[in-house]
């Protein structure tokens, strides 16, 4: 049965495939210890990470969250760990979540808007404005609340995308808090008498809990209140210092007296009697949920990690109802139609029910097998307001009971008609309606109008996507890729957003010469390549790296890409093959990588606490960390001037004031602090504006700042960008736009600050000729010169040299308009075999000094292949590899060596081409070494054996033999077969494995190419998503070498063991007479074949159906002497 490659369904199936009960994260339940003593301090990130890693050391996590559900929260912790690691480096001490609010206020109050031109441009939202197609999501929703007067008015809180309002039941949405500093919402409470009075508990209530320690992942500003429906906001009496990581989990208002409010927090239960102006602690332990009793406004329930409490005086005093219910986060549910029915759901899936208004509880049936809880991360409870027996529990999936929790069935996630995104955080019945249900989850907000049978996605216009990284086309404003938490990788193309890859989306790139070539990745650097504009991807990752692994495309050679894993990896063929280039000493943990636009031999790479630089393409590296404050904070990003490869900037995270951005003008030998008066918040990314006066843009945890050489300090850049975490930025030069990927509000863009061009600035920007690999001893370089200045260029000098030798000068004249380029052909250069570098640089434009000499030069590396192999060549794959001088290109992952089939059954191994599981259009190849045909004697033949079966009429697999006479620049097909012309066996929709009779010998006549000194032959395999192809016994020979000599007899039986018929195959060195005898264990000859001749491959069928089961022996006899023998088992 075929495997459907539909990413969208993977999440839907995990609830069925992994139904085991899940409790809270087991590693989180273990106390931090020192010897036998419990450590009496709040654990920091290193403590938590160490415990987490110890627990998972003997387990294998999956990128599919569902597969880790029974262990609890693997992805959730790793996301949070990535977020916090850079912000807490190196101490690991968790910061005060209120720091962002304080820094925003300080900056707003003391920093004047001192540069009007930076404030005259406006940010605009790019997207996604609708939910991406193909199973995408809008982003994580934490909470939904209804206006108590008009139920069509909804308020929604997101993980880090703020507070949103709908006035039409969720059809359209408007953001309410763009310019608050805490865009993370844990809960919402609305005044029942004055519904424009809205309270918001900021912070991420679905964060992580470890033995009482809590961090929500993003920032908190305590409880805020708006008196005018969200237009303006003010702090309330709860604005925690929060150095102990306190956060509000639940916020409620008494339904009859709105002056009475209750807040469940990590460090106590707080009560206000004056509408939030003042608060008093009424209980001191951590609390999770609060629910007012039905029919009695003075009665209210609250839960801790193990006990349900009740108050009969509006929350002033409390008494325990029942202990031992839960062991972690817990939720309360009541029913408007029945004041006696109360439910308590525990994070491990245990559900308790009361039929006496909460006086006593009994256990119901555990819904975990359907729901799959992630412990603290997700788990919600909803009770129908019209029927106390209808209860819904949701975690990864959703379970419903119609009999008070005794039996359960799953709703949602089973087909397109009832699709709903996984990981639920909010589940609410519409007030007074038992049929309308809303689910807030990792993909947005969904609504069902029939009790959960079918669902509608209401997430369009919710701009709450948490993007880690982005990539874009260099020439098409409408092509963008972005990797998101929870929601894979999105692509914008032709005005449409589509999820093109699953998991947690990470870094993305688009080839700047071809939009069809795109790269996306998911966690730990799992890099994928597409050659068809993002419709299909192949895994090309050579290793694994950090949660968010950096990648880069060479700014000069678009086929060359780089990846930061344990060291820097480099590929010169778009990820088909990789080489490590160092630095080995960096020791892994690479989080930043940058290639100098003016000279790609300059590469900078960094881990949190160290940075290295190479100026020779990785041949050697220098540790340039000295002078950077990595003992206090961690490196996050690198930017390089496009005019000087030694001018570099790094950004830093953390909460150490005054150390946010550092610069160097000498390649990192020395560093200068250019942080100015930036707020004390993490700086996440930086970009350099090419051709500018050192214009820089940085992305911080609340917005974008700008600085250039004319300014003495950083200034906020642009208007209308929400105060959101900016995680990545790129410049779209064709449209003069700066684009920002945000962690909570999608993608935004703004006009660049205009750059004034210099009058005289010429630069060599590219080599057109020679190719990167050549087979000649001479080259005629062709370079591209660009006029970066405002004056037209009429003459200049080109200075060039080979391998660092003496400079030669070439005078050029012509006309290059401002911004244009010209191709310049340099004199012929003689080269030898091996690797070389050619350097060319402009000078004296229009007879005057170049005003920007740092960008004049360009170094180009070539490989000269003067080594050729001779004919004959042979390969039978018996070593489970190809010869060292052959080249295998298998980025598609289609090629393997198999012992299940071989050419006519006469050897042990063949090459298997896996078309059965490969995407249509995927290609792989094997390539001979460069061959010398100058002395071959015709005829010249390429022989090989194939076996193939067609899958169906619409799956078009093919095999080609390609030949090049120009060192691989161009190829000609000398053999091409596919479908029925390639087939050697009947069509089958099962995976094809040939028997010895299902092979065919192929011959390609290459006599026409005799006399050529450099011939390159490639076998190319093109998938049509069909069936397996097998190739064996490749032989290239000419008349002088003839067919590779058969010096011994090769023979075999297939199948062995057998239940009846077998095929005997053999090949002999001469044309003599042979006799085949099949003998049983007593020596009796049971089958005899005489006068067999086989200088070529031959096969004979032997029928053993009439023989008894047992062991038999075969003998191939010549002149009464055994030439070959073997054993056969019949069953």
N, C-alpha and C positions, 0 to 999 in steps of 0.2 A: 504494500500500500504506500502511495506517495506521501511525502510530508508537505503540507501546505505552508508556504513561506509567507504568512500574513502576520506581520508584527502585531496588528491590532487585536488579534485573537489571543495572544499569549496570556495577557492578563485575565481574560475571561475564563480561561480554562483552569487556572491554578487552583481555584476554589474546589474544583472537582477532583483534581489530581492529588491534592495534599490536604486531606480532610482532618488530619490529626488535631487534637485539642492543643491549644497554645496558652501558656501562662505568661506572666510578665517576663521580660528579658531575664533569663536565668543568670547570666553573668552579672546583671545589675543587682541581683539579690544577695550577692556574696559580700560580706563586709571587708573594707580595707583593713589589713592587719599588718602589724610589725612584730614578728615573732608570734607570741600568743596574746599580744595586747592589741585591742582595737585602737586605731589611730584616732585621736580626739582632735581632729582638725577637719575643716571643710576640704574635701578632695579637690585637686586641680586637674587640669586636662591630662597631664602626663599620668596621674594616678588612674584616671578612668580609662585612658587608652591602653595602659599596661594590663589592666584587668580584662578589658575587652579582648585584647590580642591573645592573652593567656587562654581565655575561654574558647576562642575560635582557632587556636593553634592546631587542634586535632580535628577540625571540621572544615568542610569545603563550601564556602558560600557560593551563591549563584547571582548573576546579574538580574535574575527574575526574582522580584521580592517575594512572590508567593512561595517559591521554593525555600526561602529562609524563614517563613512565617513561624514555623514551629519552634525555631530557635529564638525568634523575637528581634525585630528591629535592626538587622544588620545594615541595610542601606541607610536607614534613618540616622543611626549613629555615625556612619562614615560621612554623611553630608554635614552633620553638625560638627564633627571633628575637623573636617576641612575648613569650615567657616571659622571655627574658633582657633585652630592651630596657628594660623598666621596672625590673628589678633592677640594672642596671648604669648607669643614667642618672646623670650625663651623660657620664662618662669612657668608658664602654664596656668598661672593664677587667673581665674575667671574675673572679667572686669565688671564694673558697675554698669548694668544695662541702662541706667538713666543718664550716662555720660553724654550720649548723643544729644539729648534734650538740653542739657546744660551748655554744651559747646555751641549748639545752635543759638541759644539765647545770648550767650556771650558774644558770639560773632555778629549777630544781628544788632546788638546794642552798641558795640564799640567800633565796628568796621564801617566806615563810610563807603558809599558807592563812588569810588575815586576814578573810575574810568568809564565815561558814558558810552563810548563805542562798544564796550563789551556788554553793555546792558541794553543796547538798541536792537539786538536780534532776539528772536523768539524760538524756543524749542517747539517742535511739532511731533505728534505721535505718529510713528511709522506702522506699528502693529505688533502682534496680530489684533485686528479689530473684530474678527470672528474666530470661532473655534477652528483650528486647523483640521482639514479633512484627514481621512485615513486613521482615525482613532486618536487624534490629538486632544489636548485639553487646554483650558484657559489658564489654569493655575489653581493653587490650593485655597479652598474656602474653609475657614474655621468655624464660623457661626452665622446663623440667620435669625433675624427677629422681625416680628410683624408690628406695624403701627396698630395700637389698640383701638383706634377709631375707624380706620380704613385699612382693611386687610390687603388691599392691592398695593399699599405702600410697604415696601420691604427694605430692610437694612441688612447689609452683608459685610462681614469682616473677613479679611484675607490674611494669609501667613506673613506677607511682607509687602502687600500691594494696597493696604489701606482700607478705608471704609467706603462702601458704595450704597447708593440708594436707587430704588426703582419705584415709580409711581403707577406702573401698569402691570403689576403682578410678575415682574421679572422679564418682560419683553425688551425693555431698554434700561440702561444703567447710567448713573452719573457718579463720579468720584466726589467725596465730601471733604477730604483731608489732604489734598495734594501738598500743602505747604506746612503740615505738621512734620516733626522729625521722627515720630514713631509710627511707621506705616504698618506695623504688625498689630493685629486686633485679636484679643483672646475672647472677649465677650462684649455684648451690647445690652443696655437696659433702657427702656423708654418709659417716660412718665405716663401713667395711665390716664391722668386728667389733662395734662398739657403735652400732647405727643410731639411737639417741636422741641421739647426738652429731652435731649439724648445724652446718655452716658456711655463712654467707651472705656473698657479695660484694655490698655495697650500691652503689647508683648505677645509672644506666641505660646498660647496655652497648651498646644500639642507639641511640646518640646521633649526633654529627656530628664528622667528622674533616677537618681542613684542614691539610695539610702538617705533620702531627705534632701540631697543636693539637687538643684534644678537649674537648668538653663534652657531658655526657649528658642535659641538659635538666632533671634534678631532682637531688636531693642524694645525697651519699655519706657514709658513716661508716666507710669501710674494710671490713675483714672482721670479722664478728661470729660468735660461737659460742654455741650452746645445748647444755648437757649433758643436758637433760631433755626432748628432743623438741619444743622451741620454747616451753616455759613461761617460762623465764628466759633472758636474753641477756647476754653479756659481750664486751668488745672483745678482739681478739687483738693480736699484735705488728704487724699491718699496720693502722694508723690514720693514714693519710697527713695531713701538713700540707696537702698538695694545693694549694698556691698555684700549682703548675704543672699543675693539672687532671689529676693522675694518677687512674686508675681501674682497677679489676680487670676484665679482660675474661673471664678463664677461671680457674676454681679447681678443682683436682683433688687427690685423695688416692690414694696408691699402693694398688692392690687387695689387696696382701698385707701391707704394713707401713704401717698408718694413721698412724704418727708422721711419715711423709714426705709433705709436701704441696708442691705447686707452684702458683704464681699468675702468670698472664700479665697484665702491666699495660702501660700506655702508656709507662712509662719503665723497663721492664726486666722480666726474668724472675726471680721470687723463689722461694726454697726454704726450707722449714722441716723440721727433723728432730726436733722436739719437739711435734708436733701443733699448730703455729701459735703457740706462745708466743714464739718468736724466728724471725726471717726474715733470710736473707742474699741479696744480689743475686748471681745467677750469670751473668746477661747484662744488658747495659745498653740495648739498643735496644728499641723498642716491639714487643710480642708480642701475638698475637691468639688463638691456640688451642693447646691441649695435648691429647695423646692418648697413653695408655699402650699399649705394644706388646702384641700378643696372644701368650700363651705364654711371655713373658719379662718378669717383673715389674720387672727392672732397666732395661728399654728403654722410652724415652719419646720422642715426637716433639713439636716445637714449631714454630710458624711466626712469621716476621716479615712485613713487607709484601712481601718478594720471595724469601725463602730458607726452605727447610725444613731444620730442624736435628734431630739425633738425639743422644740420650745413652744410654750403656750402663751407667751407674753411678747410677741413680736420680735423674738430673738434676743431679748434682754438676758435671760438665763436659759440653761440647757440641761437636759437629762439624757443619759444613754437609753436607747430603746433596745438594742440588741448588738452584742459584740460578735467577733469572729466571722462576720459575713464575708469580708474581702481581705485581700492582702496587698493592696495597692490602690490605684485610682478606681473610683466607683461613681456610679451615676444613679440618679433617682428619677422615677417616673410616676406621675399621678394621672387620674382620669377625671375629667370634668363631669362625666355622667355618673360617676360612682365615687363618693368621697371615701369609701372604705378600701378601695383598691390602691395599693402602693407597690411599686417594684423597685428593686435595687439590682443593678448590673455591675459585676466586678470585671476588672480588666482581664482576668483569666477566663472569662466567659461564663462564670457561675451567675445564675439569675435567681433572685429571691423574690417571693411574692407574699404580700399581706392582704388578708381579706377583712381585717378589723382596724382599718385606718392607721396601720403602722404599729400596732401594739405587739404583734408577733409575726414571724416570717417562717415560711417553709421553702425548701429548695424546689425549683421546677426543673425541667429538662434542659440540660446545657446545650446551647445552640452552636457551640464552637465548630462542630464538624461541618457546618454550612457556612459559617460567617468568617472564620479565620481572623482572630484578633492579633494585633501586634503589641499587646501589652499596653503600655502607656500611650503609644502614638495614636492609635485609633480605637474607637469603641464608643458607640453612642446608643442611646435608648430612647424610644418614642412610644407613647401609648395613645391609642385613638381617643379623641375627646368624646366620642359617641358610644363606644363599646369597650368596656374594661378588659375584655378577653383578647382584644386585638393589640398585640404588642410587637414592636419591631426592634431587633438588635442588629447593629451593623458594625463591621470592622472592615476588613478588606472587601468582603461581600456583604449582602443584606439577607437576613433571615426574618421570616414573619410567622407568627403564631396566631391562630384564631380561637384558641382554647385556653388562654391564660398561661401559655408557656409550656403546655404539656407536649405538644407536637409542633414541628417546625418544617417550613419549606422555604426554598430560596426564591427570591424575587430579584429581577434584574440580572444583567451580565450574561444571559444565555443566548441571545441572538441579536441581530441588528434592531429588531423591533423593541426589545426591552434592554438595549445596551445602556449601561451606566458606568461611569469611570470608577475605578477601585479606590479603596482607602477612604472611608467615610469619617467625617469629623462633626457633622451636624445632621440631625434627622428630625424633622418637625412636621407634624400634621398642621394644616391650616386651621386656624381657630374655628371650632364648632363644626368641622367637616372631617368625617372619617374616611373620605376617599382621596382627598388631595394631600399629597406628601411631598415635602421638599428634602433633597439630600445635598449637603455641601461636602465635597470630597476633593481629592487631589487634582481633579480635572475641572472643577468649577461647581456650578449649581444645576441640579436636575429637578424636574417636577413630574410627578405622576398624578393623574386625575382619576385613576381607577384602582387605588389601593396598592399600587406597585406592580401591576401587571405589565404596563408599558411606561416608558419614560421619555421625556423631552428635555433636551439640553437647553438651558436658559443662559448660557455663558457668553453668548455674543455680546460685545461691547464691555466685557469685564477685562480690563487691562491689568491683569495681576500675575502675568507669567514671570517666573523666576529664572532668568537666563544667566548661565555661567559665562558663556563666550559667544562670539559671533564671527562670521566671515561673509565676504561679499564679492560680487563681480567688480572688476576694475572699470568696466565700460557700460554696464547695464544697471541703471539705478533700481530696477525692479527685481534684481536677483540677490537675495540675502539668505544665509543659513544661520541658525542660532540654536545652541544647545541648552536645554532647560532641565531644571530639577523636576522629577516626577513625570515629565511629559516629553521625553525624547528630544529629537532634533527636528526643528521646523524649517521649511523652505518657503520663501516667497518667490514666486515665478508667475509671470503673466497676470499679476494682480491677485493671485490666489495663494493662500497659506495651506501647506500640507505637511503633516508629520511624515518624514521620509525614513526615520529610524527610531527605534525604541530605546528602552533603558533610560538612564539619566543622560541627557545630551550634554556634551562638553565642547571642546574646541572644534572650530570649523574653518575651512579654507576653500577658496575658489581659485583655480588657475587663472592668472591675469591675462592669459592669451586665449583661453577657451573656457567658456562658461559651462560646457558639458563636463569638464573635469572638476569634480568637487570632492572634498574630503570632509568627513564628519567623524566624530569619536564618541565613545561613551566611557564610563568610569574606568580609571586606571590606564588610560592611554590606548584603548582598543580602537585603533585607527581603521577607518573604512574608506574605500575609494569608489567613486562612481565615474563612469565614462559616458553616461547618457543623461546628464543633467539632473542627477539625483533620483532617478527612477529605480535603479538597482545599485547595490553596493557589494564589494568584495572586501574581506578582511585582509589588510596588508600590515598589521601591527607586528613588528619584530620582537617586541618585548612588552613589559608592563611598567607603569610608572605611578605617579601620584594620582589622587582622586581626580584632579583636573590636571591633565598632562599637556604641556605646551608643544605646539607644532609650528613650523614656518616653511614658507616657500622661498627658495632662493630668489633674490630680487633681480638677478640677471638671467639665470637659466631656469625657466619655468618647469623643466622636467626634474629639477633637483629639489628635494624636500628634506626637512630636518625634523627630528623628534627628540624630546628630552625625557629619557628614561633613567636608568642607573648612570648613564653617560649620554652624550649626544650621538644619535644615529643619523646617518646620511644615506640618502638614496638618490642616484642620478637617473633613475627611470621610473619616477612617480611611485615609488614604493614597491616595485616588483622585487628588487634586491636591495639589501641594506648592508652598510659597513659601520662599525663603531669608530668614531674619531676622537673619543675622549671628552672631557678629561677623566681618567680613571679615578684620580684623587678626589673628585667631588663626592664620591661615595653614595650616589643616588639622591633621591629627594628633589629632583630638578623641578622647579616651579616657574621658571622664566627662561626665555630663549629669544635671542634677537640676532639678525644677520644685517650687517652694514649695507645699506643700499648702494653706497659708492664703491664698495670693495667687499664682495662676499667672502673673501678670505678672512675678514674680521668677523668673528662670531663671539658673542657674549652669552653665557649661561649661568644660572644661579639657583642654588637651593636657598632655604630661608636664611642661613647663616654664613654663606660663602658665595663668592662670584669668581668666575674664571673667564679669561679672554685668550683667543688665539688670533694671530695675524697671518697665519699661513694655512688656513683651511683645516686646522686640526692636527697638523704634524707635531706641534708643540703647544702647550698651554701655560699661561701664567695665572697664579692666584693673585687677584687684585682686590682682596677683601680689606686689606689694611686701610684704615681711614673711614670705614663705614661702621655705624653703631650697632652691629649685629649682636652685641652682648646685651642690648636693651630691647631690640625689636627685630622683625624679620623682613627680608626683601620680598617684594611682590611682583615687580615688573621692570622691564628695561626698554629704553628708547635710545636710538642712535641718530645722529644728524645724517641727512642724506648727502651732505657736502664734505664731511670729515669723519672717517670711520673711527677716529680716536676720540670724538666728542660724544659722550654718552651720559645718560641720566638713569638713576634707579629710584624707585619709590619704595616706601616702607610702610608697614602696617602698624598695628598696636596703638597704645595710648600713652606714649611718652612724648610730652610736648616738645615742639621745636626740632624734631628729627623725622621729617616726612619725605623730603626729596633731596638727593645729593647728585652732584654733577662732576664730570671729569673731562678735561681737554687733552689728556695725554694717555688715553686708553686705560685708565684706572690706576696709573702709577700714583696719582694723588687725587684726592676728592675734596670738594667744597660743599658745605651745607647751604642749600638754596631754598630752605623751607619757609623762610620769611615768617609771617604771622598766620600761617595756615592753622585752622582749628585743630585741636588735639583729637583727631579721629583717624582711622585707617585710610591710607591712600592705596587704592587697589590697582590702578592702571595708569599708563601715560602714553601719549602719542606725540610725535614730532611732526610739525607741518613742513613738508619738503619745500625747499626753495625760500624759506622764510628767514627772518632775522631771529632765529632760535625761538620760534613760537612753539609753546608747549601747552598741552591740555592734560589735566589729571582728573581721574574719576575717583571720588571719595565715597564715604558712607552716607553723605547727604549732598550729592551733586557734583558739578564739574567746575574746576577752577582753571584760570589761564594766566600765562606769563610769557613775555618775550624780552629781548635784550633792551627794549626801551623802558621797561617797567622795573621798579625796585621791589615789587612784592606781587603776590598772587591776588587775582580778583575773581569773584564769581563770574561765570560765563553764561550769558543769555538769560532769558526770562521763561517762565512757565514750565520748567522742568520740575516735577515733584521732588521733594526731599527724600530721594530714594537711593539705595545702594547702587552705585554704578560699578559694574563688575568688569566691563570690557568696552573698548572704544576702537573705532576704525575711521579713517578719513576716506571719503569717496571723492577723489580729486576731479573726476569728470563732471561732477555736479557741484563741486566746492562745498561739500557738506561734511560735518562731523557727526558721526553716528555713535550712539551709546546703547549698549545692552545693559539693562538694569535687572537687579535681583528683586523683582516684585512688581515692576510696572512695564514690562515689555521693552520695545526698542523705540528710541527717539532720535531725532536729528535736528541740526541747527546749521546755519550758514557759518562757514569758516571766517576767521578774521582776515580781511583782504591783505595780500602780500604785494609789496612794491618790488618789481624786478630790477636787478642791476642792469646797467647799460651794456657791459661787455662781460659775458660769462659763457664760455664754451666748455663742453664736456664730452668725453667718450663714454657712451652709455652701454655699448653692446658690440660683440663680435658676431657678424653674420657668417663669415667664413674664417677658418675652416670648421668642419664639423668637430664635435668634441672627441670623436674617435676617427682617425684616418689611417689609410694603408699606404701612404705615399711618403717619400723622403723629402718632399718640398711642399710648401704651403704659400698661398698668396692671400694674406689676411684682408678681409673686408670688414671695416668697422662702421659703427653708427655714431655720428657726431650730432649732438643736440645744441641748439642755440637757446640757452637759458636767459640770455640778456634781452634787453628791450631794443637794442640796435641790430640791424641786419648784419650778418657776417659775410664779408667778401673775400677774406683770406685769413689763413692761420697756418701754423706749423703743427705737424703730428710727429711726436717723438716716440720711438718704439724700440723695443729690444727683446731678445730671447733669453730666458733663464737668467735674468739679472746681469746680462752682459752690457757692453757699451751701448749708449743710446745712439740711434740713427735718426736723422731728421728728414721729414718729407714735407715739402711745401704744397699746400692746397689753395686753390682759389675757386670761386664760384659765388653762389648767393644762397644764404640760409636765412629765412625770415625768422622773426622772434617766435620762439616756441616750436619751430619746425626742426626736422632732422634731415641729414643727408648721409648717403653711403659713400665711404671713401675707401678706395682700393690701394693697399700699400704694396711695396715691392716684394718680390719673392724671397722667402726665407728657407734655407736648407735645414732639415731636422734629421735626427736619428731615431731609431726605435726607442720607445719608453715614454715617460711622462715629461711634459714641458709646460712652461708658462710663457705667454706672450703679453707684454705690457705695452700699452699705447696711451699717450696723453696729449691733450691740446696745449698750445701755448701761443702767445702773441696774437690774440684775435684782433683783426684789423690793424696789426702792427703795434698794438698797445698792450699793456699789462692786463692780464685776466683779473677781474675784480673778485673772483671766488676761486682761487687756485685749488682749494681742497677737493673739488669735485672734478678736476681735469682728467685724472687718470683712471685706467681700468686694466685689471689683470685677468687674463683668460687662460684657463688650463686645458691642454689637449693631451690625448693619448695616441701615440703613433704605433700602429701594429704592423711591424714588418716581419713578424714571425708567422709562417704558414705551415700547415701539416700536409703530408703527402697522402696520395691514394695508394693502397686501399684503406678503408676505415670500416670497423665492425663494432656493433654493440648489441648484446643480448640481455642486459639488465640483470645478469646473474649475481652481480655484486650489490644489488638493491641500490644502485646509483648509476649515474652516467660518468664518463671519464672526466678528469679534472679540467681538461681544456675544452669540454663542451659547455654550453650555457643552457640552464633551465630557467624559464620564465613562467612561474606558476602563482602569480598573485591571486588568481581565481580559486586556487586550492583544488584543482581538478585532477592532478596527477598523483599516482601512487604506484608502488611496486607490489605485485600480487603473486602469490603461489597457487592461487585457485585455478589459474589457466596459464598456458604457455603455447607458443607456436606449434600447432599440430601435436601437442602433448609431448614434445621431445626435449623439453628443458624444464627447469624448475621455476623460472620467474618470467613475468612479462610486465609491460607498462600498461596500467589501467587508467583510462580517461573517464572520469566520473561525470558524464553528461546528465545522469539520472537526477542528481541533486543540485546541479549548477544552473544559475540563472541564464535565460536566453541572452545570447550575445557575449557571454563570458569567454575569454580566450586564454589559452596557455600554449607554450611551445617548448621544443627542445631544438638546440642549434648546434651544428657541427662546428669545429674550429675553422678558422680561415684556411682554405685549401688551395694548394698549388696545382692547377690543371695544365700548366704550360708544357709538361712533358708526358701527359697521359697518351695512351694509344687507344684509338677508337676500336670498338664501341666502349662507352662509359655508362655503367648501369648503377642505379640505386635500387636495391631490392629490400623489401620488408614484408612481413606477414601481418595481416589484420584479421580481426574478428569483430562483428558488429551486428546488432539487431535493431530494427526500427521500433520506436515506442508507439507512435501513432502517426496519422497523416499530417498533423499540424506541428509536430516537433521536428525541426530540421537541423540535425547535427551534421557536421562536415569535418573533413580532414583535407588539409592542403600541404603541398610541398612547395616552398617558396625559395627562390634563388636570387642572390644579389651579386652584381659585379662591381659595385661602387662602395664597398666596405660597409654595407648595411644601410646606406642612405635610402635606397629604393629596392623593392623586391618584385620579382615576376613569378606568377604561379605556374609551375611546370607540372603540377598534378593537383586535381581537385575532385573529390568525390563526396557525396552526401546522400542521406536518405537511402533509397533502394539501390542506388549505384554503389554505395559503400557497404550495404548489408551482405552478410555471409550466412545468415540464419533467418528463420521465419520471424515475423513481427511478434513482439510480446510486450505486454504492459507490466510484466514482472521484471525485476532487475536481471539483466542478462549476464550469464556466465557461460562461455562457450565450451563445448566438448572438443576433442581433437579433430573431429570431422568438420567443425564449423569455422575453419580458418581458410584464408585465401592468400596466396602469394602475389604480391604486387611488384611491378617493375617499371621504373621511370628511366627513359633514355635521356642521358645528359651529354650525348656525343656532341651536340651543337656547341657546347661551351668549352670544348677542348682548346687548349692554347692560352686560356686566361690565367694570369698569374695569381689572382686572388678571387676565389669563389666562396660565397657563404651560403650554406644550405640550412633551411629551417623547416621543421615539421610543425605546422600550426593546427591546433585543435580548437574548433569553434562550437560552442554549445548551443543547441536549440531546445534545451530542457527535455532531451529525449532519453536514450538508453546508453549503457556503457559501451565504450570502444576499447579494444585491446590491440596493442602493437608489440611486435617481437621481432628479433633476428634482423636488425638493420645492417645491411651490407652495401658498401660503396666500393666499386672496383672497376678496373678498365681491362682491356684485352690482354695486357701484359700480366696482370695479376690474376685474371679470371675470377671465377667464383671462389670465395674463400674455401680452401681445401678441406674436404671431409677426411679426417685421418683416422676416425674410429666410428664404430657403430653407436648410434643413439637410438634408444627404444623406450617405449612406455605403454602402459595400459590405462584406460580411462573408461568408466569410473572404477576405482579400486578402494574399498570393497564394492561389490556389485550384487544385484539380485537376479541378474539375467544376462543381458547383452553387454559386451565390452568392445572397445575399439583398440586394436593393437596398431601402433604407429612405429615406424623405424626409418632410419636413413643410414645408408651404407656407403663405404668409400669406393666401391667398385660395382660392376654390373654382374657379379657372379650369381649363381643359383643359391637360394636360401630356403630353409625349411623351418616352419614354426611348429613346435610340439607343445601341447598343453597336457601336463601330467598331474595325476592326483598323488596323495601321500604314499600310496602303495607302489608307485612307479608306473601305474597303468596310463598309457597315452589315451586321453579322452578326446582330443581334437588334434588334427594333423593338417597342415597346409604346406604344399610343396611348390617348387619352381617360383619362389618369390624373388623379384628383382626390385632394387630400390637404390639408385644413386641419387634420386631426388626424394622428397618426402612422400611416404606412402602410408596408407591407413587401411586396415582390414577389420571387418566386423566379425566378432566371435559370439555365437549364441550358446549360453550355458544354462538356459532355462530348464533343461531336462536333467541337469546334473544336481547331485545332492549338495547341501551346504557343507562348507569346509574350506581347507587350505589347498590351493593348487599352485603348481610351478610352471613357468613357461621357459622354453629353451629355443633360441634362434640358432639353428644349426647351419654350418657350411662345411661340406666335405666331411660330415660326421663329427665335426668339432664344434663345440658350443661357442658361438660368437657373442652372445648376450643372453642373460637370464634374469629372472625375477620371480616374485611371489605375488599371488592373487588370492584374495579372500572372497568367497561367495557366501551370502547369508540367505 
